[in-house]
Amino acid sequence: MKTEDATALWQQMFSVSDRMRDIGSSDYKQLFVNMTFNQLRMIKIVYVLNREYPEGVTLKVLAESLSITPAAASEMVDALVRKGMLSREHNPQDRRAVAISLAPFSRKKFQECEQTFDRLTTGFLETLDEGERSAFMVTMAKFHDFIFGLNCEQE
């Protein structure tokens, strides 16, 4: 394979990803204007971790996921709770433990964004015939597995 082909592929993938992000976030972009990159990153990580921990993620798990100290994570969570983006609830069985989740407004916005992505992706997949769709899905799965199987320290 030629290097130009590889370059064209990743440039197209980044372009598609950026465009989908722009489309998905267009209705609440103004809300995120006053947030730092790390705050946005934390919101996204909480969203992802809430799939695994629907009752709320602990501060320790969140800090580990962000590679920051629990104290730094706690300060960021407090700031995002004040902005109405996250909720922080005490565990009834252990008052020292907290469960961090997206605030209802944030959860709703993420769900709306996912619905937009589902519509875009479904619309695209419907333009493919069955063979193209099958080949595309298999190829994307292989690319995903290849990328996530890489050891970045060796690259």
N, C-alpha and C positions, 0 to 999 in steps of 0.2 A: 504494500500500500504506500502511496506517496504521502509525504508530509503535508502537502497542500490539501489532500483529501481529509486528513485528520484535523487539520486546522479549520477547514471549512465546516466540518461536522461539529466540533466543539463550539465554534462561533455561532452556528445556527441553534445549537442547544441552549447556549446562554441567552441568545436573543429571544428564543421562545420562552424561556424561564422568566426573563425580565418582563416580557410583554404580558405573560399570565399574571405575574405579581402586580403589574400596573393595573390590569383590568380588575383583579380581585380586590385591590385595596383602594380603588378610586373613590368609593363612597365614604371612607373614613380616614383618608390620608391626612386631612387637616388635624384630626385628633392626635396623630403621632408626631406632629411638627415639634412639639416641645419635649420630646423624649430623646434620651441619649441612645446611642447604638446599643450599649449594654442593657439598657432597660428594655428595648425592643427585643433583644436576644433573650432576655429572661422571660418575657411574655410568651415568646414562641416556645421556649423550652418547657414552661409550665403547661402550655397547651398540649405539647407532645407527651409529657410525663403524666398528665391527667388521664390519658388513655390507659396507662398502666396502673395508675393510682387514682381511680375515679373519686375516692373519698377525699383526696387532696394529697399532695406530695409533702414530705417533711423538708424542713430547712436543710438538713444534712444532705439529703439526696439532691436537692436543688443546687446546693453549693458545689457538690462533687460534679454534677453535670455541667456546671459553668466553670469549673476549675478555679473557684474563688473560695475564700474563707467563709465559714458560716456567719461571722460578724458582718462581712461585706454583703453577703446575700440578704441578711436580715435588714440592713439599711436600705437596700434596693427594694425589697419587698414592702417595707414601710412606705417608701416614696410612692410605689405603684398602688398601694392600698389607698393612700391619700388621693391619688389621681383617679381612683375608681376603676382601675384596670385589673387588680387582683383582689382576692379576699383571703383573709387569714383568720382561721377559726381554731379555737382550742379543742383538743381531743377530750371528750367527756370522761374517758377512762384515765387519762394522764394529762393533767392541766399544764404540765411543762411542755408537752408536745403540741406542735401546731400543724395544721393541715392547710396547705396553700393551693388555691385553685384560681381559675379565671373568675373574675367578677361576672355576673350575668350579662352585662353589656358586652364585655370582651368575648365571652363564649358565643353570644349571638352573632357578633361580627365575624368570628372565625367560621362559624357554621354557614353564614351567608357566603363567605369567600369560598368555602369548599363546594357549596352548591353551584357557584359560578364556574369553578374548575370542572365540576362534573358535567355541566351543560356544555362547556367548551370542548371537553374531551369526547363526550358522547357525540357532539356534532361532527367532530373530526372523524371519529371511528365509523360513523354512519356513511361517510364519503368513500370508505374502502369496501371492496368486495370481501367475501369471507376469507379467501386465501391471503389477501393483503393484510387484513386485520390480524389473522393468526400469525403470519410471519412478523408483523410489527410487534405484537405482544411478546412473542418468543424472543425476538431480537432485543427489545427493551429490557426484558427480564435478565437476559444474558449480560447486557451492558451493566445493569444495576449490580448484579452479582460480581462481575469483574471489578467494578469501581470500589465496591464495599469490601472486596476481598484483598485489596491492596494494603500493603504495610507502608504507610506514608513515610516512615522513617528511612526506609530503604530506597525510596524513589528520589 
